[in-house]
Amino acid sequence: METDESSRMLPFQLQFDKPLASQVKIAEWNPEKDLLAMVTDDSKIMLHRFNWQRLWTITPGKCITSLCWRPDGKAIAVGLDDGTLSLHDVENGKLLRSLKSHCAAIICLNWEEDSQLITDEYGHTSKYEDRTSRFFPPAPRVPRMPGLVSGDNGFMDDSEDSFQDLSNSSQQRFNILCSADKDGNICFSIFGIFPIGKINIHNLTIPTSLDGAKTTNRVLNAYIHKVALSKDLCHLIVMCSGDLVEVGDDLGESHMAGNEHGLHSLALNTAIFWNRKNELHQVAQQASNIEDLIEVVRTSLSVMCRQWSDAMNTFQEKFSSLSSLIINHGLDSSPQEEFLSLLGGARTSPPIHQFLVNTLGEVGVKRISKVLSGAGKELQRIVLDHLQPAVEVIGFRIGELRGLSRWRARYHGIGLNESLINNATEKAGMLLVQVERFMRILSSVVQQYSNFFNWLLKCIKLLMSEPSDQLLPYNSELVIIFLKFLYEQDPVKQLLEISETEYEVEIDLETMQRVRELVHFGGFTDTEYLRRTLAKEFQLMELSFKEAFQMPFTTISRKILCEDRLPLFPLPSSPKASSSMRIPTSVSYYEDSSRASVSSHTCQNQFIDYISFQVPNECFSDIVNCICIVRGFMHDSHCLKQGYGSLEAVLLRVPVDYQCVDLSLYKDSQIVLLLNKATNTSDSAGDGCMMILQASDLPYVSISRSAYKDVWKLPELKDSVTYLQIGDEKARTIPHSVVAPLAVSASRGVACVFAARKRALVYILEEDEDEVSDAE
């Protein structure tokens, strides 16, 4: 570490130089706090404070391929190689949610929130009010399943406020999480938990010309490198490499476009998120909570089925020996007939006597009675504490969506279908009826088992000639009913379990006729719900919700269109070679001061995009060791229609003997470059360098757009290259050979650089060190 005197002479102050156990492959600073999340080569996630105090380390058990923070810094999204997206709590790293929106590795994530607060006509900040809390207590949690580790079911089951905060989106600004996988799919999730759209860049229709010609292109075999949603949520820039296939609309023929394999930048129109953010916020608020509650119902049914099955197995294992005893004694009767004979006062048969006195005994009866009674009480507790409250809140929330769906002028455009919502509302009501019926059946079954065991205890006492005055009374009629309907049947399990052979509950004709008569009063149309089991009714309800929520998903997906394509530079023709090639890129959006007065109620060019990337030396023979910065791309096609262009670019030549390792756009239109000496040695000092440039002050050159968009534009800049010099810029040498990634915090003014020898160096980028907080 440098002396104090030398530190004052250098532009960046070195705060820490710490060793690492493993090399870091991904690093991101928290947008709101002095926290750095790092992913190591062995796929561990570590969270450090600015003072390098480690807060926690977690190991998901799968290869981590991407990571990003929620805009408020309270949660972190992690992409895995199997397509799973997991959300973790910043406080302790615990799993909050696990989503499976992809089937391939998630290679990049971007989480952006609406930069503007919604205000009413009086200037007051307005929030969408979730009225559920007015009428219901806090939503029930997922019940614990015996033997299940927290988080195994995709949800966190600890009683912590972080889970509630994740679901309570009414207190958040509207935000969108974008996730892209290696197969070219890009998924969009509101608040990171409610899927609202999905596109595949292989199927995007890309405009070929600027004059509206019919010829179109489709990007095939493309590999996504980066996605970046604008701060107004109106545009998405996608950096991808691949081939371009030209498709003629008239002939339907396709062929490879000439010289089109390379790195492309796509501008996608996502204005639907901004234009309908209020409607989407309300739908996502209700729908995401409904999906949480559906998980509560599913887990409740699973836990109940398992616990009741365990109790019934105990009963059946003990009582199955009676059938063997009857056969061994050469009798041609069933256990029920033997018990009825005993109840009727006839002579006690030898197998019954042996079973009750020797095999079962008083202790055995009491043990089985306790097991079944405990299981019945536990099922009733789960119903009252988890299942029934969850179904009631589901009914209320889908009722809220039903009211919104009737406002067709506002909600039909985002796919909220009134007919599908009505069907889901009816299914939620039917499930609540099934829950109430299940409680009655469960109570009756437990009571009859208890009565049967009381009678068995009485019989055992009499057979053993012991006093039975202290025993609980029993009802003979209930014993007969039990032996006839419950001894070899299990109505509770039939209601809870999904079987291959669909079970129908028997309903008498008079009851069915009354149900059909009630249909005339309105409110529901399904007259067969009483014949279905509780588990089957839940399946139908879940299916109806999936259909209802799939419609907004499909509608939004169709409204995300590609507006423009900018070819950046050619790449090797092999798709594998281009996908495995690491190209330092960065995309950021800064407020456009020239449009600061634009109304907040319209989606306009309030932000300008900056796209920076390293140009590989093999792309152009006359462009070597350069970095390119392009700005104004996302609005260029719109500006060209107005008669002027907004696209500008500049080429920066990296200092002699240095190569770009990574780069990151910084606040106030600045860019941070991480460089390595081209001929470094392992023992040499000053092998690396970090440099900051003011990107907005660079000598940009306007880029002309020809009639067709299939021409590489970078050669136009070769005569206006800006040469960077270490001594002329705000730069600092680093006494290590450095490697990617470069982690820069725009809000805190710090950067973390990783050395090849497993070291982490934290630098303060600001002139005023007080801007960086030493978090305790």
Buried (B, 14 or more C-beta within 10 A) or exposed (E): EBEEEEEEEBBBBBBBBEEBEBBBBBBBBBBBBBBBBBBBEEBBBBBBBBEBEEBBEBEBEBBBBBBBBBBBBBBBBBBBBBBBBBBBBBBEBBBBBBBEBBEBBBBBBBBBBBBBEBEEEEEEEEEBEBEBEEEBEEBBBBBEBEEBEEBEBBBBBBEBEBBEBBBBBBEBBBBBBBBBBBBBBBBBBBBBBBBBBBBBBBEBEBBBBBEEEEEBBBBBBBBBBBBBBBBBBBBBBBBBBBBBBBBEEEEEEEEEBEEBBBBBBBBBBBBBBBBBBEBBBBBBBBBBBBBBBBBBBBBBBBBBBBBBBEBBEBBEEBBEBBBEBBEEEEBEBBBBBBBBBBBEEEEBBBBBBBBBBEBBBBEBBEBBBEBBBEBBEBBBEBBEBBBBBBBBBBBBBBBBBBEBBEEEEEBBBBBBBBEBBBBBBBBBBBBBBBBEBBBEBBEBBBBBBBBBBBBBBBBBBBBEEEEEEEBEEBBEEBBBBBBEEBBEEBBBBBBBBEEEEEBEBEEEEEEBEEBEEEEEEEEBEBBEBBEBBBBBBBBBBBEBBBBBBBBBBEBBBEBBBBBBBBBBBBBBEEBEEBBEBEBBBBBBBBBBEEEEEBEEEEBBBBBBBBBBBBBBEEBBEEBBBBBBBBBBBBBBBBBBEEEEBBBBBBBBBBBEEBBBBBBBBBBEBBBBBBBBBEEBEEEEEEBBBBBBBEBBEBEBBEBEBEEBBBEBBBBBBEEEBBEBEBEEBBBBBBBBBBBBBBBBBBBBBBBBBBBBEBBBBBBBBBEEEEEBEEEE
